[in-house]
């Protein structure tokens, strides 16, 4: 009986481990407590398969579909009513999310994405009662897609340590999955800090990507002066979000160092000035009204 109990325990452990491994390989997933809600209500978002202790951002987005994500980027999401949540040790979470109308028409989804660290996203469809509905735009002609992982090239210089604007180049390889060539495509690139939306800037790449072909693209990206912390660089072509890449910027310690040295110099100059004024006053007290040194008192002269 004892041997049978041990065998059953081992089989149970193997089944549990296999189930856990299968759940981990499915990747991040989210489900909603209900598929339809009205503005002013709320839904409960439940997630599993995420990175343990990861910070996530929950948003209601328009012009999106679970199969294609959010083609227009997070600019079509209601950032003002978003919610943040941290996963537990098993990579799961449960969070109430207020339902609000996104800036773009439906189809709508609840988008869950990591804020820092490795990129991971998942969406779940949500019907918002009373919100306008518009069909998703169909891609025309060539369609660009990212092949492989993008990277940031470049390094910070001495001036960046003193608050100058950090800059990098986003390098990636794109392929044309459409039936027509893409000529001189115009990209929109931007960097977001925390949960804020990126500030987009248009960059045109000169060249042609033939159908089924690929090309290496390098685009500059720059942050405001004094920027530091965790940022996310995003790249869009048309309404599609092509790539995102984290960018950790160090704090410009040269700025507080400069002000500290300036305060020390000012303090030393103040002490020096006070010392000179004190000596000058003492020297002036030993002279007469006309600037001549006072004569010694005759009563003190020895006889």
Residue pairs with C-beta under 8 A, 6 or more apart in sequence:
23 48
23 49
24 49
26 49
27 49
27 120
27 122
28 47
28 48
28 49
28 50
28 91
28 112
28 120
28 121
28 122
29 47
29 48
29 49
29 122
30 45
30 46
30 47
30 110
30 112
30 122
30 123
30 124
31 45
31 46
31 47
31 124
32 43
32 44
32 45
32 46
32 110
32 124
32 126
33 43
33 44
33 45
33 46
34 43
35 125
35 126
35 127
36 126
36 127
36 128
36 129
37 43
37 99
37 126
37 127
37 128
37 129
38 99
38 128
38 129
38 130
39 99
39 100
39 101
39 128
39 129
39 130
39 131
40 98
40 99
40 100
41 98
41 99
42 96
42 97
42 98
42 99
43 96
43 97
43 99
43 110
43 126
44 94
44 95
44 96
44 97
45 58
45 93
45 94
45 95
45 96
45 97
45 110
45 112
45 124
46 92
46 93
46 94
47 56
47 87
47 92
47 93
47 94
47 112
47 122
48 90
48 91
48 92
49 91
49 92
50 56
50 87
50 91
50 92
50 93
50 114
50 120
51 87
51 91
51 114
51 117
51 118
51 120
52 87
52 88
52 89
52 90
52 91
53 86
53 87
53 88
53 89
54 86
54 87
54 91
54 114
54 116
54 117
54 120
55 84
55 85
55 86
55 114
55 115
55 116
56 84
56 85
56 86
56 87
56 93
56 112
56 113
56 114
56 115
57 82
57 83
57 84
57 112
57 113
57 114
57 115
57 195
58 82
58 83
58 84
58 85
58 95
58 97
58 110
58 111
58 112
59 74
59 77
59 78
59 79
59 82
59 110
59 111
59 112
59 113
60 77
60 78
60 81
60 82
60 97
60 99
60 100
60 102
60 108
60 109
60 110
60 111
60 126
60 128
61 70
61 74
61 76
61 77
61 78
61 102
61 104
61 108
61 109
61 110
61 111
61 123
62 76
62 77
62 102
62 103
62 104
62 105
62 106
62 107
62 108
62 131
63 70
63 71
63 72
63 76
63 104
63 105
63 106
63 107
63 134
63 136
63 239
64 70
64 71
64 72
64 76
64 107
64 108
64 109
64 111
64 123
65 107
65 109
65 123
65 125
65 136
66 109
66 123
66 124
66 125
68 136
69 111
69 121
69 123
69 241
70 76
70 77
70 109
70 111
70 123
70 241
71 136
71 239
71 240
71 241
72 104
72 239
72 240
72 241
73 198
73 234
73 236
73 239
73 241
74 111
74 192
74 197
74 198
75 103
75 197
75 200
76 102
76 103
76 104
77 102
77 103
77 111
78 100
78 101
78 102
78 103
79 195
79 196
79 197
80 100
81 97
81 98
81 100
82 195
83 95
83 96
83 97
83 98
84 115
84 195
85 93
85 95
86 93
87 93
97 110
99 126
99 128
101 128
101 131
102 108
102 128
102 131
105 131
105 132
105 133
105 134
106 127
106 128
106 131
106 132
106 133
106 134
107 125
107 133
107 136
108 125
108 126
108 127
108 128
108 131
109 123
109 124
109 125
109 126
110 123
110 124
110 126
111 121
111 122
111 123
112 121
112 122
112 123
112 124
113 119
113 120
113 121
113 122
114 120
114 121
115 194
115 195
115 230
116 230
116 246
117 246
119 244
119 245
119 246
137 239
139 178
139 238
139 240
141 178
141 179
141 180
141 182
142 176
142 177
142 178
142 179
142 180
142 181
142 182
142 209
142 211
143 176
143 177
143 178
143 240
144 174
144 175
144 176
144 177
144 182
144 185
144 209
144 237
144 240
144 242
145 174
145 175
145 177
145 242
146 172
146 173
146 174
146 175
146 242
146 243
147 172
147 173
147 174
147 175
147 214
148 172
148 173
149 172
150 170
150 171
150 172
150 235
150 243
150 245
151 170
151 171
151 172
151 245
152 168
152 169
152 170
152 171
152 221
152 233
152 245
152 247
153 168
153 169
153 171
153 218
154 167
154 168
154 169
156 166
156 249
156 250
157 164
158 254
160 166
160 252
161 252
161 253
161 254
162 252
162 254
162 255
162 258
163 225
163 226
163 252
163 254
163 255
164 225
164 252
165 222
165 223
165 224
165 225
165 227
166 222
166 223
166 227
166 249
167 220
167 221
167 222
167 223
168 220
168 221
168 222
168 233
168 247
169 218
169 219
169 220
169 221
170 189
170 218
170 219
170 220
170 221
170 233
170 235
170 243
170 245
171 216
171 217
171 218
172 216
172 217
172 235
172 242
172 243
173 214
173 215
173 216
173 217
174 209
174 214
174 215
174 217
174 242
175 209
175 212
175 213
175 214
176 182
176 209
176 210
176 211
176 212
176 213
176 214
177 212
178 211
179 211
180 211
181 208
181 209
181 210
181 211
182 208
182 209
183 208
184 204
184 205
184 206
184 207
184 208
185 204
185 205
185 209
185 237
186 202
186 203
186 204
186 205
186 237
187 202
187 203
187 204
187 205
187 217
187 219
187 235
187 236
187 237
187 242
188 200
188 201
188 202
188 203
188 235
188 236
188 237
189 200
189 201
189 203
189 219
189 221
189 233
189 234
189 235
189 236
190 198
190 199
190 200
190 201
190 221
190 233
190 234
191 198
191 199
191 221
191 223
191 231
191 232
191 233
191 234
191 247
192 198
192 199
192 231
192 232
192 234
193 227
193 229
193 230
193 231
193 232
194 229
194 230
198 232
198 234
200 236
201 221
203 219
203 220
205 217
205 219
207 215
209 215
219 235
221 233
223 231
223 249
226 252
226 255
227 249
228 249
228 250
228 251
228 252
229 248
229 249
229 251
230 246
230 247
230 248
230 249
231 246
231 247
231 248
231 249
232 244
232 245
232 246
232 247
233 244
233 245
233 246
233 247
234 241
234 243
234 244
235 241
235 242
235 243
235 244
236 242
286 293
286 294
287 293
287 294
288 294
